[in-house]
Amino acid sequence: DTDLGTLTSISGYNKFKYDELCDCDFTGAVMLNLDLREKYEQFSQEIRFASDTKGKLDYIVGGFFQTSDHSYRDAINIPADSRLVPVINALAPGQNFGTAIQSTRAAREAQVETSILSAFAQVNYDITDQFRVTLGGRVTHEEKEGDRTLTIQNLDGTPLTGVKAVAAPLVFGQLLRISSTNLTTIAGLPIPQAAAAQALLNMLGTHPVDGKLSKTGFVPSVTLQYDVNDDIMLYGNFVKGTKSGGFDFRGNNRGFYSTMEDAFEFSEEKATSWEAGAKTRLLDGRAIFNVALYHT
């Protein structure tokens, strides 16, 4: 604390690790399961200075920094005793498509690194004893880098060999619409299945995929307050807000987007809100009646 106001420093650190084995076919039979693993680590630092509130003018100014590292892994596992194997084999007798994915997995890995730097300020001014105006704003610069890859492997994580090295990625692609790095390898080989692999790549998109985001934005706020008397206060405010974009960890293919890169990145969200209302005390403070009208 000083004669001019109060300087505050806030440091934050957060870290978690998450593991789950999900019976994600949601049936009583052995079909497939999903092995999910996630790690997150974040550090943030905020410094702000707030003036005293004794005069007609008071304010808050400050800066904020945050960095985070988010990694994710999962695998769609087809166990050796999966009931999917005979079902898929029955769909195309003699082709053994089910056997091709027996004891295999679609292993996905993704990571996003983020850094955020922002400056903010808010000023409150008493124009009269009854009328106040508050102006605020925040400038934020955010950078993100992300990547995702997906590979068809044996259940123990080793590379596929023999017939499975070609057949399993094609079945995952055709049956489950999962694009993998294996398809790119197969498409480059001088074998009959290369054309089928390339057709799947054209339809599903390619792995690995990566992207970068760099965004600077400003969000303002304006609030007006008027005291009709000691029991009635009228107000109105205008504020904008944003939620940053990012990258999709869980995608298997490009969906309806033209490229996998377009599907991997999702856009920021923006909101604009207007509000007007009144806060009142009735019956010598024994009752409160508030009303608000807002549009977002």
C-alpha positions as CSV (number, residue, x, y, z in Angstrom):
1,D,0.0,0.0,0.0
2,T,1.1,3.5,-0.8
3,D,-0.4,7.0,-0.6
4,L,-1.3,6.6,-4.3
5,G,-3.0,3.2,-4.0
6,T,-2.3,-0.6,-3.7
7,L,0.1,-2.7,-5.8
8,T,-0.9,-6.4,-6.0
9,S,1.0,-9.3,-7.5
10,I,-0.7,-12.7,-8.0
11,S,1.2,-15.8,-9.2
12,G,-0.6,-19.0,-10.1
13,Y,0.6,-22.5,-10.9
14,N,-1.6,-25.4,-11.9
15,K,-0.7,-29.0,-13.0
16,F,-2.7,-32.1,-13.5
17,K,-2.5,-35.6,-15.0
18,Y,-5.5,-37.6,-16.1
19,D,-5.7,-41.3,-17.0
20,E,-8.8,-43.3,-18.0
21,L,-9.6,-46.6,-19.6
22,C,-13.1,-46.2,-21.1
23,D,-15.4,-49.1,-22.2
24,C,-16.6,-46.7,-24.8
25,D,-18.6,-49.1,-27.0
26,F,-21.3,-48.9,-24.3
27,T,-22.3,-52.5,-24.6
28,G,-21.9,-55.6,-22.4
29,A,-19.9,-57.3,-25.1
30,V,-16.1,-56.9,-25.7
31,M,-16.0,-54.6,-28.7
32,L,-13.4,-51.8,-28.2
33,N,-12.0,-49.7,-25.4
34,L,-10.4,-46.3,-25.3
35,D,-7.2,-45.5,-23.3
36,L,-7.1,-41.7,-22.6
37,R,-4.1,-39.9,-21.0
38,E,-3.9,-36.1,-20.6
39,K,-1.4,-33.7,-19.0
40,Y,-1.7,-30.0,-18.4
41,E,0.7,-27.4,-16.8
42,Q,0.1,-23.7,-16.4
43,F,1.8,-20.7,-14.9
44,S,0.3,-17.2,-14.7
45,Q,1.4,-13.9,-13.3
46,E,-0.7,-10.8,-12.8
47,I,0.4,-7.4,-11.5
48,R,-2.2,-4.6,-10.9
49,F,-2.3,-1.2,-9.3
50,A,-5.5,0.1,-7.7
51,S,-5.9,3.7,-6.6
52,D,-7.9,4.6,-3.4
53,T,-11.6,5.2,-3.8
54,K,-11.9,8.3,-1.7
55,G,-12.1,10.9,-4.6
56,K,-14.2,11.4,-7.6
57,L,-11.8,9.4,-9.7
58,D,-10.4,5.9,-9.0
59,Y,-8.8,3.4,-11.3
60,I,-7.2,0.0,-11.7
61,V,-4.4,-0.8,-14.2
62,G,-2.4,-3.9,-14.7
63,G,-0.9,-6.6,-16.8
64,F,-1.3,-10.4,-17.1
65,F,0.9,-13.2,-18.5
66,Q,0.1,-16.9,-18.8
67,T,1.8,-19.9,-20.4
68,S,0.5,-23.4,-20.6
69,D,1.4,-26.8,-22.1
70,H,-1.4,-29.3,-22.8
71,S,-0.7,-32.8,-24.1
72,Y,-3.2,-35.5,-24.9
73,R,-3.0,-39.2,-26.0
74,D,-5.7,-41.8,-26.6
75,A,-6.0,-45.1,-28.4
76,I,-9.0,-46.9,-29.8
77,N,-8.1,-50.5,-28.9
78,I,-9.5,-53.6,-30.6
79,P,-8.8,-56.5,-28.2
80,A,-8.0,-60.0,-29.4
81,D,-11.4,-61.2,-28.2
82,S,-13.4,-58.3,-29.7
83,R,-16.8,-59.2,-31.1
84,L,-16.2,-56.7,-33.8
85,V,-13.8,-59.2,-35.5
86,P,-16.3,-61.9,-36.5
87,V,-19.0,-59.2,-37.2
88,I,-16.7,-57.4,-39.7
89,N,-15.6,-60.7,-41.2
90,A,-19.2,-61.7,-41.7
91,L,-19.9,-58.5,-43.7
92,A,-17.4,-59.5,-46.4
93,P,-17.0,-63.3,-46.2
94,G,-13.5,-64.5,-47.2
95,Q,-11.9,-61.0,-46.9
96,N,-10.9,-61.3,-43.2
97,F,-11.3,-57.5,-42.7
98,G,-12.1,-58.1,-39.0
99,T,-9.0,-60.2,-38.5
100,A,-6.9,-57.4,-40.0
101,I,-7.8,-55.1,-37.1
102,Q,-7.7,-57.7,-34.3
103,S,-5.2,-56.8,-31.5
104,T,-4.5,-53.4,-33.1
105,R,-5.2,-49.8,-32.0
106,A,-5.6,-46.3,-33.5
107,A,-3.2,-44.3,-31.4
108,R,-3.6,-40.5,-31.4
109,E,-1.3,-37.9,-29.9
110,A,-1.8,-34.1,-29.7
111,Q,-0.2,-31.1,-28.0
112,V,-0.9,-27.4,-27.6
113,E,1.4,-24.8,-26.2
114,T,-0.1,-21.4,-25.4
115,S,1.2,-18.0,-24.3
116,I,-1.0,-15.0,-23.3
117,L,0.0,-11.4,-22.6
118,S,-2.5,-8.7,-21.8
119,A,-2.9,-5.2,-20.3
120,F,-6.0,-3.9,-18.7
121,A,-7.4,-0.7,-17.2
122,Q,-10.6,0.5,-15.6
123,V,-11.5,4.0,-14.6
124,N,-14.5,5.1,-12.5
125,Y,-15.5,8.8,-12.4
126,D,-18.2,10.4,-10.3
127,I,-19.5,13.1,-12.6
128,T,-21.9,14.2,-9.8
129,D,-22.8,12.7,-6.4
130,Q,-25.6,10.8,-8.2
131,F,-24.1,10.0,-11.6
132,R,-21.1,7.7,-12.2
133,V,-19.4,6.3,-15.3
134,T,-17.0,3.4,-15.5
135,L,-14.8,2.8,-18.6
136,G,-12.7,-0.4,-19.0
137,G,-10.7,-2.3,-21.5
138,R,-8.3,-5.1,-22.0
139,V,-5.8,-5.7,-24.8
140,T,-4.8,-9.4,-25.2
141,H,-2.2,-11.0,-27.4
142,E,-2.4,-14.8,-27.6
143,E,-0.2,-17.3,-29.4
144,K,-0.9,-21.1,-29.8
145,E,0.9,-23.9,-31.5
146,G,-0.7,-27.3,-31.8
147,D,-0.1,-30.6,-33.6
148,R,-1.9,-34.0,-33.8
149,T,-0.9,-37.3,-35.3
150,L,-2.7,-40.7,-35.5
151,T,-1.1,-44.1,-36.3
152,I,-2.4,-47.6,-36.5
153,Q,-0.3,-49.9,-34.3
154,N,-0.3,-53.2,-32.6
155,L,-1.9,-53.1,-29.1
156,D,1.5,-53.0,-27.5
157,G,2.5,-49.9,-29.5
158,T,4.9,-51.6,-31.9
159,P,4.6,-51.0,-35.7
160,L,2.4,-53.3,-37.7
161,T,4.1,-55.9,-39.9
162,G,3.2,-58.3,-42.7
163,V,-0.4,-58.2,-44.1
164,K,-1.7,-56.2,-41.2
165,A,0.6,-53.3,-42.1
166,V,-1.5,-52.7,-45.2
167,A,-4.9,-54.2,-44.3
168,A,-5.5,-52.7,-40.8
169,P,-5.1,-49.0,-41.8
170,L,-7.4,-49.5,-44.8
171,V,-10.1,-51.1,-42.6
172,F,-9.8,-48.4,-39.9
173,G,-10.2,-45.8,-42.7
174,Q,-13.1,-47.5,-44.6
175,L,-15.0,-48.8,-41.5
176,L,-14.3,-46.1,-38.8
177,R,-13.3,-43.2,-41.1
178,I,-10.0,-42.9,-39.3
179,S,-7.2,-41.2,-41.2
180,S,-3.7,-42.3,-40.2
181,T,-0.1,-41.8,-41.1
182,N,-0.1,-45.4,-42.3
183,L,-2.3,-44.5,-45.2
184,T,0.3,-42.0,-46.5
185,T,2.9,-44.7,-46.4
186,I,0.7,-47.2,-48.2
187,A,-0.2,-44.7,-50.9
188,G,3.5,-44.3,-51.7
189,L,4.1,-48.0,-52.2
190,P,4.0,-49.8,-55.5
191,I,1.2,-52.1,-54.5
192,P,-2.4,-52.5,-55.6
193,Q,-3.7,-51.1,-52.3
194,A,-2.0,-47.8,-52.9
195,A,-5.0,-46.4,-54.9
196,A,-7.4,-47.3,-52.1
197,A,-5.2,-45.6,-49.5
198,Q,-4.9,-42.5,-51.7
199,A,-8.7,-42.4,-52.1
200,L,-9.1,-42.6,-48.3
201,L,-6.6,-39.7,-47.9
202,N,-8.6,-37.6,-50.4
203,M,-11.8,-38.3,-48.5
204,L,-10.5,-38.2,-44.9
205,G,-7.5,-35.9,-44.9
206,T,-4.0,-36.6,-43.8
207,H,-2.1,-37.0,-40.5
208,P,0.0,-35.5,-39.0
209,V,-1.5,-32.0,-38.8
210,D,-0.3,-28.9,-37.1
211,G,-1.3,-25.2,-36.8
212,K,-0.4,-21.9,-35.3
213,L,-2.6,-19.1,-34.0
214,S,-1.5,-15.5,-33.3
215,K,-4.3,-13.1,-32.2
216,T,-4.4,-9.6,-30.7
217,G,-7.8,-8.2,-29.6
218,F,-9.4,-5.5,-27.6
219,V,-12.5,-5.8,-25.4
220,P,-14.1,-2.7,-24.0
221,S,-16.8,-2.1,-21.3
222,V,-18.9,1.0,-20.4
223,T,-21.1,1.3,-17.4
224,L,-23.4,4.2,-16.4
225,Q,-25.0,4.4,-12.9
226,Y,-27.5,7.0,-11.6
227,D,-28.9,7.2,-8.1
228,V,-32.4,8.6,-8.3
229,N,-32.4,8.6,-4.5
230,D,-31.0,6.5,-1.6
231,D,-33.3,3.6,-2.6
232,I,-33.3,3.6,-6.4
233,M,-30.3,3.1,-8.7
234,L,-30.6,3.0,-12.5
235,Y,-27.8,1.5,-14.6
236,G,-26.8,0.6,-18.1
237,N,-23.8,-1.2,-19.5
238,F,-22.1,-2.3,-22.7
239,V,-19.4,-5.0,-22.8
240,K,-17.6,-7.1,-25.4
241,G,-16.0,-10.4,-24.7
242,T,-14.0,-13.2,-26.5
243,K,-13.1,-16.8,-26.0
244,S,-10.0,-17.7,-28.0
245,G,-9.9,-20.4,-30.7
246,G,-7.7,-23.5,-30.6
247,F,-7.1,-27.0,-31.9
248,D,-9.1,-30.1,-31.9
249,F,-7.4,-33.0,-30.1
250,R,-10.0,-35.6,-30.9
251,G,-10.6,-35.4,-34.6
252,N,-10.2,-38.5,-36.8
253,N,-10.8,-36.9,-40.2
254,R,-11.4,-33.6,-41.9
255,G,-15.2,-34.0,-41.8
256,F,-16.9,-31.4,-44.1
257,Y,-13.8,-29.1,-44.2
258,S,-11.7,-28.8,-47.3
259,T,-8.5,-29.8,-45.5
260,M,-7.4,-31.5,-42.3
261,E,-5.7,-28.2,-41.3
262,D,-9.0,-26.4,-41.5
263,A,-10.7,-29.1,-39.4
264,F,-7.9,-29.1,-36.8
265,E,-8.3,-25.4,-36.0
266,F,-11.5,-23.9,-34.5
267,S,-12.2,-20.2,-34.5
268,E,-12.6,-17.8,-31.5
269,E,-16.0,-16.9,-30.1
270,K,-17.1,-13.3,-29.7
271,A,-20.0,-11.8,-27.7
272,T,-21.5,-8.3,-27.4
273,S,-23.8,-7.6,-24.5
274,W,-26.1,-4.7,-23.6
275,E,-27.9,-4.3,-20.3
276,A,-30.2,-1.8,-18.6
277,G,-31.9,-2.1,-15.2
278,A,-32.7,-0.8,-11.8
279,K,-31.9,-1.9,-8.2
280,T,-34.3,-0.7,-5.5
281,R,-35.0,-1.0,-1.8
282,L,-38.6,-0.8,-0.6
283,L,-40.4,-0.6,2.7
284,D,-37.5,1.0,4.6
285,G,-35.1,-1.7,3.4
286,R,-37.3,-4.7,4.3
287,A,-37.8,-5.6,0.6
288,I,-35.6,-5.5,-2.5
289,F,-36.9,-5.3,-6.1
290,N,-34.5,-5.4,-9.0
291,V,-35.2,-5.5,-12.8
292,A,-32.9,-6.0,-15.8
293,L,-33.3,-6.0,-19.6
294,Y,-30.3,-7.4,-21.5
295,H,-29.4,-8.6,-25.0
296,T,-26.3,-10.7,-25.8
